[in-house]
Amino acid sequence: MLRRRALAACAATVAVGALALAGLTGTASADPSPHLSPAGADRLSPGLLKAMQRDLGLTADQAAERIGNESRAAAVAAGLRRSLGPGFAGARVSGASAELTVATTEASDSRRIAEAGARPVVVGHSLAALTSAKAALDRVALRRAPKDVPVWYVDVATNRVVVQAGRAAAADAFLAAAGVPRALVTITRSAGQPRTYADLRGGDAYYMNGSGRCSIGFPVKRGAQGGFVSAGHCGTPGVSTSGYNQQVQGTFQGSTFPGRDYSWVAANTNWTPRPLVNGYGNGDVTVTGSTEALEGSSVCRSGSTTGWHCGTVQQRNSSVTYQEGTVSGVTRTNVCAEPGDSGGSFVSGSQAQGVTSGGSGNCSQGGTTYFQPVNPALQAYGLTLVTSGTPTDPPTDPTDPPTDPGGSWAAGTTYAAGDVVTYGSGRYRCLQGHQAQPGWTPPNVPALWQVL
C-alpha cells in the first residue's frame, strides 16, 4: 500500500490475508501438494477471517482450514491439467472442505483423477473447446458490443459457455455472428446491466484529478519507480491522482478500458509501496504472491466504500459488457461491491487475485462483482508486485548451486499456465499462473512448475 506515514492511516487500499501458499515452500523433492502449516494459520489476517465468517458462514478455524484445503486442491488440479492433456475439462472446489472435482472428456481418466484425491466427472466438452467458443464471442464483441447480452463465460460446473441475455433472440444473434454451436451454450436471462464502480463523491481512497474516487489495488514497482495497479476505467494516462489525505500522489502511466480493465499509477517519492494493505481496523496484512485460485475457492474483496466482503470464485475468463464497452478475461464472483470500490484488491488467502472491475447489486442485498486478474496487468506494463520477503520465501535447497545456474526463468516475470522455461540444465512447464518471486525457482516450487 502507498502512504506517507503510518500504514494504518490509509483506507485507500484493501486488505489481504497473510497466509503463505504452503505449497510454495517445498524443495524439489517435497510433496507437490501444498499444506497449511500451523504457523501459516497463525498469520492469517483477523480482518480476512472475520469477513469470511460473516459472508461464508464459517468459524475462524473453518476459514483457516478452507484456505489451506484450497491451496492443496490448486496444486493437485494443476498437475492433473497437465497429465490429462486435451481431455481436461476444468477443475473446481466446493464447500467448506474445498472438495476438488476434476472434469474430463475421457472415462479412462477417472481412475487417475481419483488416485490424485479428486472426484472425477466425465463430460462432453473439453475446456479447450469451451474456451475456444468463448474466444469467438469475444472477437465479435470487440468489433461491436452485443446489445442486450451483458455477460458470457465458461462454466466448468455445467460444462457449457453461459450467455446471459435480456432477450433470447439477442443471444441467438450473438452466437450466430460468432459461429458458436448452440450445443456448447446455455442461455440464461440477465438479472441486470453491470456497471463499473467508480463514482464522483468524496471518501477515503485515491482521487483522479481531485474529483472521481477509486480504490488502490496492489502496490507495484517498475525498476526503482513505485506505484500501484488499479482499474482501467478509473483514469487515463496523464490523469493525476491524490491520496486518501488529498495530498499529491502520482499520475496514471497506462490504462486499458474497455477490452481489459487495468491501469497503473506511478507515485511520487512521498509514497512508499509496501507489501501491506489496510485491514480496516484489524491491522495491516501482507500480500505474498499472485498464484491464481481455482473456481469455487474463497475470495475476499476490500474497497474504500464497503471494506471487506467475501464470497467465492464463480467463473474465470468471463466477459462482461458495461455501458462503455465489453471487458474480457475478468473473473466472476458472488462478492458484493459498490461505487468507489473500483480498483480495490481481490485476494484468496495471501495471494493477490485481481482488481475490482464492476458488477451489479450492492452490499445490502448482495450482488455479482467481476475482477480483472492482476497477473495480466503486471505483464502488460512490466510491473513487479510488491510482496513480503518473509516468511513465504521457500528454503534454499542445499543441492542448489550458490550462483545463478542460468536459464530463461527470472524472478519478477509473470508466467501463465503452460509457459515453458529453462533453469540450469532443466526444462519446466508452468502449472499455475503467477508472478515469480525471488527464491521460487522451478526446482524449489513443484506446486508451480513441472519438470519436463
CORCORVEN-V216495 format. One record per pair of residues at least 6 apart in sequence whose C-alpha atoms are under 6 Angstrom apart, sorted by the first residue. I is the first residue (numbers start at 1). J is the second residue. Records with the same first field share a line. If there is no record, write none. Layout:
I = J  J
//
This chain:
1 = 219  273  274  276  277
2 = 271  272  273
3 = 271  272
4 = 270  271
11 = 204  205  278
12 = 204  205  206  215  216  244  304
13 = 215  216  277  278
14 = 277  278  302  303  344  345
15 = 277  278  279  302
16 = 285  347  350
17 = 44  45  48  285  349  350
18 = 43  44  45  285  286  350
19 = 40  43  44  349  350
20 = 350  392
22 = 34  35  36
23 = 33  34  35  447
24 = 445
25 = 394
27 = 397  444
28 = 443  444
32 = 446  447
33 = 72  75
34 = 71  72
36 = 68
45 = 285
47 = 279  282
49 = 60
51 = 308  309
52 = 310
53 = 59
55 = 310
66 = 96  97
67 = 349
69 = 98
70 = 98
73 = 100
75 = 447
78 = 431
81 = 88
87 = 104  105  106  126
88 = 104  126
89 = 103  104  126  127
90 = 103  127  156
91 = 101  102
92 = 100  101  294  295  296
93 = 99  100  296
94 = 296
100 = 118
101 = 118  119  120
102 = 120
103 = 120  121  122
104 = 122  123
105 = 122  123  124
107 = 122
110 = 120
113 = 120
133 = 180
136 = 178
137 = 178
145 = 325  326
148 = 165  166
149 = 164  165
150 = 320  321
151 = 164  319  320
152 = 162  163  164  318  319
153 = 161  162  318  319
154 = 161
155 = 161  315
160 = 184  185
161 = 185
162 = 185  186  187
163 = 187
164 = 187  188  189  190
165 = 171  189  190
166 = 189  190
194 = 322  359  360
195 = 322  358  359
196 = 358
197 = 338  339  340  341  342  358
198 = 214  339  340  342
199 = 212  213  339  340
200 = 211  212
204 = 244
205 = 215  244  304
206 = 213  214  242  243  244
207 = 213  241  242
208 = 240  241
209 = 240  241
213 = 340
214 = 340  342
215 = 303  304  341  342  343  344
216 = 230  343  344
217 = 229  230  343  344  345  355
218 = 228  229
219 = 227  228  273  386
220 = 226  227  228  384  385  386
221 = 383  384
222 = 383
226 = 266  267  273
227 = 265  266  267
228 = 264  265
229 = 263  264
230 = 262  263  343
231 = 261  262  263  343
232 = 255  256  257  261  262  263
233 = 257
236 = 255
237 = 252  253  254
238 = 251  252
239 = 251  252
240 = 250  251
241 = 249  250  251
242 = 248  249
243 = 249
249 = 267  268
250 = 266  267  268
251 = 265  266
252 = 264  265
253 = 264  265
254 = 263  264
255 = 262  263
256 = 262
258 = 325  326  327
259 = 326  327  328
260 = 327  328
262 = 377
275 = 286  287  386  387  388
276 = 285  286
277 = 284  285
278 = 284
287 = 350  387
288 = 350  387  388
289 = 351
290 = 351  352  434
291 = 351  433  434
292 = 433
295 = 313  314  315
296 = 312  313  314
297 = 312  313
298 = 311  312
299 = 310  311  312  347  348
300 = 309  310  346  347
301 = 308  309  345  346
302 = 308  344  345
303 = 341  344
304 = 341
305 = 340  341
310 = 335
311 = 334  335
312 = 333
313 = 333
314 = 332  333
315 = 331  332
316 = 331
317 = 329  330  331
318 = 329  330  331
319 = 327  328
320 = 326  327
330 = 371  372
331 = 370  371
332 = 370
333 = 368  369
334 = 368
335 = 368  369
336 = 362  363  366  367  368  369
337 = 362  363
338 = 362
342 = 356  357
343 = 355  356
344 = 355  356
345 = 355
346 = 353  354  355
347 = 353
353 = 373  374
354 = 371  372  373  374
355 = 371  372
356 = 371
357 = 370  371
358 = 369  370
359 = 368  369  370
360 = 367  368
361 = 367
379 = 414
384 = 412
393 = 439
405 = 424
406 = 424
407 = 422  423  424
408 = 421  422
409 = 421  422  423
411 = 436  437  438
412 = 435  436  437
413 = 435  436
414 = 434  435
415 = 433  434
416 = 433
417 = 430  431  432  433
418 = 429  430
419 = 429  430
420 = 428  429
421 = 427  428
427 = 451  452
428 = 449  450  451  452
429 = 449  450
430 = 448  449
431 = 448  449
432 = 448
442 = 449
//
